[in-house]
Amino acid sequence: MCVKVACVGGGPAGLYLSILLKRQDPSHDITVHERDPEGSTYGWGVTYWRELLDRLHAHDPESARAIEDASVRWSDGVAHVRDLSTRHRGDEGHGIGRHRLLEILAARARSLGVRLEYDREITEHSVPDADLVVAADGVRSALRTRHADRFGTEVRAGRNPYIWLGTGKVFDAFTFAFVETEHGWIWCYGYPYSPERSTCVVECAPETFHGLGLDRATEADSLALLEKLFAHVLDGRPLIGRAPADAPAPWLTFRTLTNRSWSHGNLVLLGDAAHTTHYSIGAGTTLALEDAIALAGALRAHGALPEALAAYESERRAALLSVQSAARYSAQWYENLPRYIDLPPQQMFALLGQRHSPLLPYVPPQLYYRLDRAAGQLEALRRLKRWLGHRLARTAQSRTLTSREQLRDHPAGTWVNGDSPIR
């Protein structure tokens, strides 16, 4: 259907879409434009699960085999709270370095005849001439920003500061560690992505962030403090940052991005340019690749571009509903950590695994734990739990939509919201 396609953004979404479109029709003229030099990607490792790998094998077996071969696996989850620990068996998870993932996808795209142009900044004034322009340039998408009013872009700032780091400690499980300080709790999530490295994400409440002086610390001072706090899980291995040692540490607050529409004319949004979901459910890369699969499928199935883009958006919006709900409740679980942290480790870790439940915030934690265990044995209780969870989720979604409408009517107001590790 599309003769000439320009993908702006050389991340997983843009590269995988180019692969799928070339496989569908080798005559397509496809170029991927990436603003950074080749091989200079940010980030450490990304996680994904068996369901995604099965889908990748179905759509492009060659790249799927390469991704699987380059990934590490785990099936356990470990939680450390103060001096106590507990281990649980979970679904099999996979980790791969972001740099390695992009190498695999770029090589596959080139082998199919896709042009990759690195060091190529696309701005609102230099949009490529193409039948279809794909904005896969991330949460700060320049192409989306150019038409922000058309897309209806909204960004909500999260509450807790966090930082992405690497470490030479290779975890043998998805690892959570919660440390109590005189200024409150600070915690990390760690998972392997190669035989030599792991990702380590550190998060805390704003009060802890300021109390520990992390808001004023350099990169070197931040790493030194965090290495001391998490020495028991790092086994003395250092943390690795990306900023110069004397520069401020790059702490962030998560931004939840949504768009009222995902296309405008021949411009369509893909991956983080269209939507973001909180990192604590480990779904960012998976959702970006699934967007690419859906868009390629819609372009194949529909003869006219407007119908194809509408079908893509409809399919992905429906698929994202449960994931976005899970991400919202997961973020809120961590923002309300004191509600759960003093439970016995077995119970606390069980509720950590249930943090995406819309029912959990409304039920006393110990009662929820007992109900959840009972529901595992009684079908009637499982049905009741699902019914209550869906009902509460719909109510929360309705309130959210009402709040958005009120804020659009009263623009002086502000609205702040409240890439699963163990499922």
C-alpha positions in Angstrom: 0.0 0.0 0.0 2.7 2.5 1.0 5.4 3.1 -1.5 7.7 5.4 0.5 8.0 5.3 4.3 10.1 7.4 6.6 10.6 6.2 10.2 11.9 9.0 12.4 13.7 7.3 15.3 16.1 4.4 15.2 14.9 2.7 18.4 13.3 -0.8 18.6 9.9 0.4 17.3 11.1 2.1 14.2 13.6 -0.5 13.3 11.2 -3.4 13.8 8.5 -1.7 11.8 10.9 -1.2 8.9 11.8 -5.0 9.0 8.2 -6.0 8.9 7.2 -3.7 6.1 10.2 -4.9 4.0 9.2 -8.5 4.6 5.6 -7.7 3.5 6.8 -6.0 0.3 10.5 -5.7 -0.6 9.6 -2.9 -3.1 8.8 -0.5 -0.3 11.2 2.4 -0.1 12.0 2.6 3.6 14.4 4.9 5.4 15.0 5.1 9.2 16.3 8.4 10.4 18.2 8.4 13.8 19.5 11.7 15.3 22.3 10.0 17.3 25.5 8.3 15.9 25.2 4.6 15.4 26.1 2.6 18.5 25.6 5.6 20.9 22.4 4.4 22.4 21.5 5.3 26.0 20.2 2.8 28.6 21.3 -0.5 30.0 19.2 -3.6 29.7 15.5 -4.1 28.7 13.2 -6.9 29.9 10.6 -8.9 28.0 8.6 -12.1 28.5 8.0 -15.3 26.6 4.8 -14.1 25.0 6.7 -11.3 23.1 9.4 -13.7 22.0 6.7 -16.0 20.5 5.2 -13.1 18.6 8.6 -12.1 17.3 9.3 -15.7 16.1 5.9 -15.6 14.3 6.6 -12.3 12.4 10.4 -12.5 11.7 12.1 -15.7 12.9 15.6 -14.6 11.9 15.7 -11.5 14.2 13.8 -13.4 16.9 16.4 -16.1 17.0 19.2 -13.6 17.2 17.4 -11.7 20.1 16.8 -14.9 22.0 20.4 -16.1 21.6 21.7 -12.7 22.9 19.3 -12.7 26.0 19.8 -14.0 29.5 17.0 -15.6 31.4 15.7 -15.8 35.0 12.6 -17.3 36.7 12.9 -16.3 40.3 12.2 -13.0 42.1 14.0 -12.0 45.3 13.0 -9.3 47.8 15.3 -7.9 50.5 13.6 -5.9 53.2 15.9 -4.7 56.0 17.8 -7.8 56.9 15.2 -10.3 55.7 14.9 -11.9 52.3 12.3 -14.1 50.5 12.5 -15.8 47.1 9.6 -16.7 44.8 9.3 -18.6 41.5 7.7 -16.5 38.7 7.3 -16.5 35.0 10.5 -16.8 32.9 11.9 -13.4 32.2 14.4 -12.3 29.6 16.9 -9.5 29.5 19.0 -8.1 26.7 21.3 -5.0 26.5 19.6 -2.2 24.7 22.7 -1.6 22.6 22.8 -5.3 21.5 19.0 -5.3 20.7 19.5 -2.3 18.4 22.5 -3.9 16.7 20.5 -7.0 15.9 17.5 -5.0 14.6 19.7 -2.6 12.6 21.6 -5.5 10.9 18.4 -7.3 10.0 16.9 -4.1 8.6 19.9 -3.4 6.4 19.9 -7.0 5.2 16.4 -6.5 3.9 17.3 -3.2 2.1 16.2 -0.6 4.6 18.3 2.6 4.5 19.6 3.7 8.0 20.6 7.3 8.3 22.4 8.0 11.6 23.4 11.5 12.8 20.2 12.7 11.0 18.2 15.1 13.1 14.6 15.5 11.9 12.9 18.6 13.1 9.5 20.2 12.5 11.1 22.1 9.6 12.7 19.1 7.9 10.0 16.4 7.7 10.9 13.8 5.1 8.9 13.6 1.9 7.1 10.3 2.1 3.8 8.6 1.7 3.9 7.6 5.4 5.9 9.3 8.1 6.3 7.4 11.4 7.1 9.3 14.5 9.1 6.7 16.5 11.3 9.4 18.1 10.3 8.8 21.7 8.6 10.7 24.5 10.0 14.0 23.4 9.0 13.5 19.8 9.7 16.6 17.7 7.2 15.6 15.1 4.4 15.0 17.6 5.3 18.3 19.4 4.9 20.1 16.1 1.2 19.1 16.0 0.6 18.7 19.8 -2.8 20.4 19.5 -3.9 17.9 16.8 -2.7 14.9 18.7 -4.1 16.2 22.0 -0.9 15.4 23.9 -1.0 15.3 27.7 1.9 14.6 30.1 1.5 13.8 33.7 4.5 14.0 36.1 5.0 11.1 38.6 5.9 11.7 42.2 9.0 9.6 42.9 12.5 10.4 41.6 14.4 7.5 40.0 17.6 6.8 38.2 18.7 4.1 35.7 22.2 2.6 36.4 24.3 -0.3 35.4 26.3 -2.7 37.6 28.9 -5.4 37.2 26.9 -7.5 39.7 25.1 -10.2 37.7 21.8 -10.9 39.5 20.6 -14.5 39.3 16.9 -13.4 39.8 14.8 -10.2 39.4 15.9 -8.6 42.6 14.2 -6.0 44.8 15.9 -4.4 47.7 14.2 -2.0 50.2 16.5 0.0 52.5 15.3 2.1 55.4 17.2 5.4 56.1 16.7 8.1 58.6 14.9 10.0 55.8 12.6 7.2 54.7 12.8 4.2 52.4 14.8 3.9 49.2 14.7 0.8 46.9 16.1 -0.7 43.8 15.1 -3.2 41.1 17.9 -5.2 39.6 17.9 -7.7 36.7 20.6 -9.2 34.4 20.9 -8.3 30.7 24.2 -10.0 29.8 26.6 -12.5 31.4 28.6 -9.5 32.6 26.1 -6.7 33.5 22.8 -5.9 35.2 20.5 -3.0 35.2 19.8 -1.3 38.6 16.9 1.2 38.9 16.8 3.2 42.1 13.7 5.0 43.3 12.6 6.8 46.5 10.0 9.3 47.7 10.7 13.0 47.3 11.2 13.4 51.1 13.9 10.7 51.1 15.5 12.2 47.9 15.9 15.6 49.5 16.8 14.3 53.0 19.7 12.2 51.6 21.0 15.1 49.6 20.6 13.3 46.3 19.0 16.4 44.8 22.3 18.2 45.3 24.8 15.4 44.8 27.1 14.9 41.8 27.1 11.7 39.8 30.1 10.4 41.8 28.7 11.3 45.2 25.3 9.8 44.3 26.9 6.5 43.2 29.0 6.3 46.3 26.0 6.8 48.6 23.8 4.3 46.7 26.7 1.7 46.6 26.8 2.0 50.4 23.1 1.7 50.9 22.8 -1.4 48.6 26.1 -3.0 49.3 24.3 -6.2 50.6 22.8 -6.9 47.2 25.6 -5.6 45.0 28.2 -7.8 46.8 30.6 -4.9 46.7 30.3 -4.3 42.9 30.2 -0.7 41.8 27.3 1.0 40.2 27.8 2.5 36.8 26.3 5.8 35.7 26.3 7.7 32.4 27.0 11.3 33.5 30.5 12.8 34.1 31.5 12.3 37.7 31.3 16.0 38.6 28.0 16.6 36.8 24.6 16.4 38.6 23.2 12.9 38.7 20.5 12.4 36.1 17.5 11.7 38.4 14.1 11.8 36.7 10.4 11.6 37.5 8.4 9.4 35.3 6.2 11.1 32.7 3.0 9.4 31.7 2.3 10.5 28.1 -1.0 10.0 26.3 -2.5 11.3 23.1 -6.1 11.9 22.1 -5.2 10.9 18.5 -2.3 8.9 17.2 -2.3 10.1 13.6 -2.5 13.4 11.6 -2.6 13.2 7.9 0.2 10.8 6.8 2.0 11.2 10.2 1.5 8.4 12.8 2.8 7.9 16.3 4.6 4.7 17.4 6.0 3.5 20.8 6.8 6.1 23.4 5.9 8.9 21.0 2.3 7.7 21.3 2.2 6.4 25.0 4.3 5.6 28.0 3.8 3.1 30.8 5.6 3.2 34.1 8.9 1.3 34.1 8.0 -0.8 37.1 6.0 -3.2 35.0 8.9 -3.7 32.5 6.7 -3.4 29.4 8.1 -0.4 27.5 10.1 -2.2 24.8 7.4 -4.9 24.5 4.7 -2.3 23.8 6.8 -0.5 21.2 7.5 -3.7 19.3 3.8 -4.7 19.5 2.9 -1.3 18.1 5.1 -2.0 15.1 3.5 -5.4 14.6 0.0 -3.8 14.7 0.9 -1.0 12.4 2.5 -3.3 9.8 -0.6 -5.5 10.0 -3.0 -2.6 9.5 -1.0 -1.3 6.5 -1.2 -4.8 4.9 -4.9 -5.3 5.6 -6.3 -1.9 4.5 -6.0 -0.4 1.0 -6.2 3.2 2.1 -3.9 5.0 4.6 -6.6 6.7 6.7 -8.4 3.3 7.3 -5.1 1.6 8.1 -4.1 4.2 10.6 -7.5 4.2 12.3 -7.4 0.4 12.5 -3.9 0.5 14.0 -4.9 3.0 16.7 -8.1 1.2 17.6 -6.3 -2.1 18.0 -3.5 -0.7 20.1 -5.7 1.5 22.3 -7.8 -1.6 23.2 -4.7 -3.7 23.9 -3.1 -0.9 26.1 -6.1 -0.5 28.5 -5.1 -3.3 30.9 -1.4 -2.6 30.6 -1.9 1.1 31.4 -4.1 0.3 34.4 -1.5 -2.1 35.7 1.3 0.5 35.3 -0.8 3.1 37.1 -1.5 0.9 40.1 2.1 -0.4 40.1 3.4 3.2 40.4 0.9 4.0 43.1 2.0 0.9 45.1 5.6 2.2 45.3 4.3 5.7 46.1 2.4 4.2 49.0 5.2 1.9 50.1 4.7 2.5 53.9 1.3 0.9 53.6 3.0 -2.5 52.8 6.6 -2.4 54.0 6.1 -3.6 57.6 4.2 -6.7 56.6 6.0 -10.1 57.0 8.3 -10.5 54.1 6.3 -13.3 52.6 3.1 -11.2 52.6 4.9 -8.1 51.5 6.4 -9.8 48.5 3.1 -11.4 47.6 1.5 -8.0 47.5 4.5 -6.6 45.5 3.5 -9.2 42.9 -0.1 -8.0 43.1 0.7 -4.3 42.9 -1.1 -3.9 39.6 -4.4 -4.9 41.1 -7.1 -2.2 41.1 -8.6 -3.9 44.2 -5.5 -3.7 46.4 -5.5 0.0 47.3 -9.1 -0.3 48.7 -8.5 -3.4 50.9 -6.4 -3.6 54.1 -3.1 -5.3 53.0 -3.3 -8.3 55.4 -7.0 -8.9 54.5 -6.1 -8.7 50.8 -3.3 -11.2 51.3 -5.6 -13.7 53.0 -8.3 -13.2 50.3 -5.8 -13.7 47.6 -4.5 -16.9 49.1 -8.1 -18.2 49.5 -9.0 -17.1 46.0 -6.2 -19.3 44.7 -8.2 -22.3 46.0 -11.8 -21.3 45.5 -13.2 -20.4 42.0 -16.1 -18.4 43.5 -13.6 -16.1 45.3 -11.5 -15.7 42.2 -14.5 -14.6 40.2 -15.5 -12.2 43.0 -12.0 -10.7 43.1 -11.9 -10.3 39.3 -15.4 -8.7 39.3 -14.5 -6.2 42.1 -11.2 -5.4 40.4 -12.8 -4.7 37.0 -15.5 -2.6 38.7 -13.0 -0.5 40.6 -10.8 -0.1 37.5 -13.8 1.2 35.5 -14.7 3.6 38.2 -11.1 4.9 38.4 -10.9 5.3 34.7 -14.2 7.2 34.6 -13.0 9.6 37.3 -9.7 10.1 35.4 -11.6 11.0 32.2 -13.8 13.4 34.1 -10.8 15.0 35.6 -9.2 15.5 32.2 -12.4 17.0 30.8 -12.5 19.4 33.8 -8.9 20.4 33.3 -9.5 21.1 29.6 -12.4 23.4 30.6 -10.2 25.0 33.3 -6.7 25.3 31.9 -5.4 27.1 34.9 -5.6 23.9 36.9 -2.8 21.3 37.2 -3.0 17.5 37.2 -0.4 15.2 38.7 -0.8 11.5 38.6 -0.6 9.4 41.7 11.4 -0.1 29.0 5.7 -6.5 35.6 9.2 -7.6 36.6 7.6 -10.4 38.6 4.3 -11.4 37.3 
